[in-house]
Structure formats: C-alpha cells, structure tokens
Amino acid sequence: MGQNLNKRRLEYIQKHKLLAIEEMKTYKIPASIKLAQAALESADGTSVLAVKANNHFGIKCHREWDGPTVYHDDDQKNECFRKYKSVEESYRDHSLFLSERQRYRKLFSLPIYDYKAWAYGLKDAGYATNPRYPELLIKIIEDYQLYIIDQEALGSLVVSEKRLKYHENRIKYVIAVAGDTWESIAEEFDTKVEYLLKYNEHNYTYALQPGDIVFLQPKRCRARKVKTYTVKPEDDMYKISQQFGIKLKYLYKRNHMKAGEQPKPGDVLYLRGYKKND
C-alpha cells in the first residue's frame, strides 16, 4: 500500500470493513466493491447525504421505497433520496437493492472475487451515470488493497449449504431443529439476531421450535407465483406469511384486514394483488 493514501479514506475503510464482510457473506456482493462504492458515493462518510441521512450509496427513493426520505440536488435539482436510521441499515439496503432488482441479476453470475467485472457490471446495469465509474471503483480497490478484504471474507465464509434453503419467493431460509436459538442461527450464518427477529417478525421472547421457518433475508410484499390461498383450520396470518414469504403488513393490506385479525377456515386470502371489497 502506497504512502500517499488519504487518511480519511483509510479510517472509513477500517471502520466499515467488518460490516462489508458481513454483507458479502450474506448477499455474495464483494466487500471490496461495497466499500469502494460507499467511499466514493459518500466521500468517505462526509457527504451531505451520508451525514444527514446515513445514505452511503446515493440510493434514490424509487417507487417502492416507503421509508424516510431526504431531498438533495444530484443529476437533477431536489431529487428524492432514501434516509436511514444507521449506516448499517444503509449497507443492508444496498445489498437488497442489488440482489432484488432484475437489472443487477447478471452481477451475481460473476465470480465473487472478480472486482473488475463487478465494477464494469455495475456501470453496464446503470448504477451510475459517470462513464468513468468502473475505473474510479477499481482505483480505490487497488490503491487501498480492498481485494485482500475479499480474500479474508472468502476464507472465513463457512455456510452449511445442506441446511440453507431457497424459498420460491427468492428468500434464503433454514428450518429450525432441536437446540436452535436466534443466537446460534445468527452465528452460523454470519448475521445478527436483530436482523433475524426483524425478517421473521418476532421478538426476542419467542423460543424457536423445531420445524419453524427462519428467514435469513427480508420477506417480500407479495407472493411470486401463487395468487390466492384457501385458509386451513390450523392456519393463522403469521403462519401463512411465513409459508409464502410475505410480510404480515402486506398480507393484511392485500386482504383489507386489520392487524391482529385472523381469517376463518375456508377464507380465500390474496397473496398477490388485492381482494375486492364485498
């Protein structure tokens, strides 16, 4: 590593290195790419968006965003950007932004260690308008030897592939077995208990039971393939939301039901679209 590197950038990389590694393990996005993007987009954490909104990747609102927002001049004046509670939330949303959008899907067929291919792939997919975006990322990665962080992450990437499953709604999950706890699953899959609780819409007092579905990524707002479901006697809204990988609030919303309300056996619930009012 050279002698004339930016001290502020070095500090930023050191501060967020473990966070980038954690995201790489969970979402298979190179830590080098994530750190280079964050450093570039946020001016090493000092940009207006980073300071006021914890937005380290310059991600704009887009139609699906229903969280807090902030307005800032970018390609156009007064554009809408996402606002986060923490830097960690910004890093996680960047992972979701790339992994859930069709336009970035080709990135995940690239070798995870090929940061150059990822840099050019991001530009080809339209992440940034600057024609030199790939070269800027590659320079940061090579100047600060961020590829070494990728190597560290890959060396410690231990995931039980036999346990890991892929839901038809494109969500990673495991089936709890006897002895599993929120802590043990979080440790096994290199994530945090707070994320698991959020993804599975539980609080910490709930003790995992054998056979429980435990999502390792957020549930979706609708089912991918199934439009409706007929409620069985043993069903409740939470069980159905886990079965189909749909967030509870959207399951209630699609069926014009109040939070906490339960369906009756034989009721038809909408998993895509919206139920017509009687």
N, C-alpha and C positions, 0 to 999 in steps of 0.2 A: 504494500500500500504506500502510495506516494507521500511526500512530506507536506504538500501544499493543499491538503484537503480542507474543506470547510468544517470548522469545529462545530458549528450549529447542526450541520447535517450529520456529522458523526454522532453527536449526542442524540439526535432524533432517532437514528437507526438503532442505537444501543437501547434506547428507551422502549422502542416498539418491536424489537426483534422477536421476543417470545410470543407476542400477540400474532405476528405474521406467521410464525412457525405453527402455532395452534390452528390458524385458519388454513394453512397448507395441508395439515394432517386431515382436517375435516372436509375441506372442499376441493382439495387437489389443485390449488392455484399456487404457483411458485412463490415462495416467500420473497424472493428477490424481486419479482415483478410487482408484488403488492407494496413492498417497501419503496421501490423506485417510483411507482405511481404516486404513493402517498407523499413522499418527499417532494416530488415535482409539483403535484397539484396543490399542496398545502404550503409550499415554500417552507418546508421543514417545520410545519405546525404553527407558522406565524401569519398565514394569510387571514384576511377578514373572515372568510367562511370557516376556517379552522378555529379561530378564536371565538367568534360569535355563535357558531352553530355546530362545532365539533365535526364539521364536514371536511374530511381529509382527502376526498377523492373527487371533489367537484361534481357530485352526482345531483342532477336536477330532479325536480319533482316527478315529472311524467304522470300520466293519467292515474296509475294505480296507487300512487302514494297518498295515504290518508293521515300521515303523521304531521308533526310541526313543520313549519316552513320559514324560510327567510328569503328576502329579495335582494338581488345583487346584480350589478352590471357585468355581463360576460360577452358572449357573441352579440347579444342584443341588450338594450337597457332594461333594467328592472326585471330580470329573469328569476323564476322561482326555483329555489334550491332546498334540498332536504335538511332538516335540522335534527340533531341527535342529542341524547342525554349525556353521552360519553364518547370518547374516542373508540372504545371497544365496540360500541354499537355501530359506529361508522365503518369500522373494519369488517364487522359481520355483514352489514348491509351491502358492502362492496362485493363480498363473496356471493351473497344471494343475487345481487344484480347481475353478475356474470353467469352464475350457474343456472339461473332460471329463465334466461332470455334466449330465444331461438337464435338470434343474430350472433351470439357468442358461443354457440354449441360446438363449432369446429375447433375452438381453442382446446377443448377437453379431450380431443383425439391426438393432440400434440404431446410429445414427450415432456414430462413434468420438469425435467432438468434443462430443457432447451429454451432458455430465457430469450434468445434472439427470435426464435419462431413465435413465441408468445408476444413479444414486443410488436412484431410486424402484424401478427394476427389481430391484436387489439386495434391497430390502425385500420386494417382492412375491414374490420367489423364496424367501424365508425365510432370508436370510443372518443376520439379526439379529432379536432379539425386541423391541428398543426401538422403539416406534411412531414416535419422532422420529429414527430413524436416517438417513433421507434428508436431513432438514433439517440434521442435525449435519454430515454429509459436505459438503453444499453450502456451509454456512457456512465450513468450513475452506478449501474450494476458492476461494471468493470472497474471504475475508479475506486469504489468502496468495497469491492470484492464480495458483493452480496451473494454471488453464486456459492460461496462457502457456506452461507446460511442454508441454502437449499440442500447442500450435501449433508449438513448436520441434521436437518429435518428428515431427510430420506433415510439416514442411518438409524434414526430412532422411531421410524414410522412402523409401529407394531399394531396391526389391527387384526382381530380374529375374523378372518374372511368367512369362516364357516358359520359364525353367529350373525354376521352382518347380512341384512336382507334389504331388498329394494321394493318398496310399495308401488303398486300400479299408478299411484298418484305422484310418482317420482320423488319419493322421500326415503331416506335411509332410516332403518329401524332395526331393533332387536326384539326378541321375545324374552321376557324376564324368566329366569329359572330360580329354583330354590337358593336362597342365600344372596341374591342380587339386592343391592341397595342403590339409591341415587348416586352415592359416592363411588361405589365400585364400578358402575357403568360409566360414570364420568371419567374416572381414572383409566379404564380400559380403552376408551375411545377418545382420549385426549380432549375432553371438553370440560365444561363447568356445570356443577349441579344446578345453578340458577338458570342456565340455558335449557337443561332437560326439563326442569319444572315448567318453564315458560312454554316450550314446544308441546308438552303433554298436558298443559292446562291443569296442573296440580299444585298443591302447596306442600311444604316440606313434611307436614304431619302424616301424609299418606305413605304407608309402607307398601312397597311393591309386592305384588303377588305373582306366583308362577303362572305364566300364560299371558301376563299383561303385555300389550304392545307399548314399546318405549321408543318414541321417535327421537332421532338424533339431529333432525333438521325441522324447520317450521312446517306445520301443516298448511294446506292450501285453502283458497277461498271457495273452491268448488271441486267436485269430482272430475276426473279427467275423462272417464268413459261412461259411467253409469249416470243416467238422468234422474231416476226415481228409485225409491226403496220402500217396500212394504214392511211396516213395523211388526216385529215378532213379540210374543208375550214377555220374553226375558230382556227385551231391549230397553234402553233409556237413551237420552240425547247424547250423553258423553260416550257411551259405548259405540253408538253409530258414528260419532265424529271420529273416534279412533279407528273404527273399522274401515272408513272410507278416506281417512286422512284429511278431514275438513275441519277448520277452526270452528269452535262452537258458535261464536257470534255470527258467522256467516250461515251456519246451518239453521239457526233461529231466524235470521233475517230472510233467508230464501223461503221460509215457510210461514212468515208473518206470525211468529210465536214470540212470547216474552221470555226473557232469560229466566231459567229455572223451571219453565213449563215443560211438562212431559207429554209425549204422544201416547195414544191408545193403540193396543194391538189392532192391526188392520189398517191403520192410517197410512197414507201414502206421503212420504216426505220427498221433497225435491232436493237433489244434490247438485244439480246444475239448473240455471235459470231460476224462475220464481214461481211459486204456487199462485194460482189465480184466487182472488178473494171470492168467497162464497156470496 
